[in-house]
Amino acid sequence: MGVVNITPDSFSDGGRYLDPAAAIAHARTLMDEGADLIDLGAESSRPGAAAVVSADEELRRLLPVLRGLRDLPLSVDTVKPEVMRAAITEGASMINDINALRAPGAVEAVAAGDAAVCLMHMQGRPDSMQQQPRYGDVVAEVKAFLQERIACVHAAGIAVERVVVDPGFGFGKTLEHNLELLRHLRQFASLGVPLLAGWSRKSSLGKITGKPEGERLAASIAAALIAAQNGAALLRVHDVAQTRDALLVLEAVGK
């Protein structure tokens, strides 16, 4: 899953692809590099993000890009039901919701279409989630949350076959919480749905390596390979070509 942030303030590349033409070109480059799916986001959910983008503004950023990429498999990263409905109408293949369809009307918005949905775990909200996150057993608690959300959306008419889950690395979790989830990722296989992992360029990698965001490629690839070895079916990454090469080597060794 290649990342395209149509935002002025995302932690990794905020502002670089705010122009629709730049976002469209970048998405096509990522597909050429080997992405299977493009994840479009028009509102930043980086740690500390305080400004709430209106649905109108989010759609103003998103729709020109979505319409310019209709021939590609697209995921739309949003928490707003009105944006979900518009994205599905425009042909989005997946809704990627960091809030796990907990907003009023979100489950209904996705249930009305046939797009897939990714349900992510997040403790707190983006503006405050990294302020002393606490768990008794992070793996058990995240897994229980995702299990509950799968049951909830299934009861609302969303087939389990349409569901992907994401433990939410970096979303209301310390470095040790993130590493504990990565170590025990195989435990999530019992949920019976594909697992998405997103470690690309994140601050946890900076804490491990001491490197700034722009120098975390090697660490991002290492985390992606560990996630893949531990059962992740989807990897959300910024650096598609390099991650793809690493996965090809991993695949060759496993044959």
C-alpha positions, 0 to 999 in steps of 0.5 A: 500500500503506497501512501499519498498524503494530500495534506499540508501538514503530514509528518512525512511529506506534508505539502509535497502532494497537496497539488492534485497534479502532483498527488496523481503523478506520485500515485502513478509512480508508486504503482509503477514501483510495485504498489498494489494499492494507493492510500489517499489521505486528505487530513493529517492524523500525525501525533499532535495534529490539533486542527480538525479539517472540515468534510468540505475541505477534506473533499476539496483536497481529495476528490480531484485526486480520486477522480484522476486515479479512477483506474487504480485500486484506491484506499481512502484514509478518513474518519468522516462518514460523508467523506466515506460515502463520497469516496465509495461513490467515486469508486474507492476500493477501501476505506481506511479508518483510524477510528475503526468506524466509531463515528456516528454514521460511519458503519452505515456509510460503509455498509451501504457500499461494497468497498473493503474497510480497514479498522485500526486501533487508536488509544485517544485522539491524534492531538493527545494520543502520545501523552502517556499511553497506558496498557495492562497488556497491549497485545491482548487489549488491541486484539480485543478491541479489533475483535469487537469492531469486527463483530460490530461491523459484521452485525451491521451488514459488512461481510467479514471478507471485506474487513482488514485490521490494523493494530495502529503502530504509533497511535496511542502507543509508546515505543515498547508498546509498538515493539511488543505488538510487532513481536506478537503480530502472529497472535492477530491471525486468530481474528480471521481477517487480513492484517495491515502494518504501518511502520514507514518512517515513524517516530518509533524508528527514530527513537531506535536509530536516532535518525530524523524522518528523512533518514529512516528508510533502512529502519522502515524496510526492516520493520516492514520485513519483520511485519511480513514475516509475522503475518502482515498481509498489507504493508503501508509504506512511503518507499514502495520500490525499496520495500518491494525489492526487500520483500522479493528477497524475503520471498525468494528465501522462503521458496 
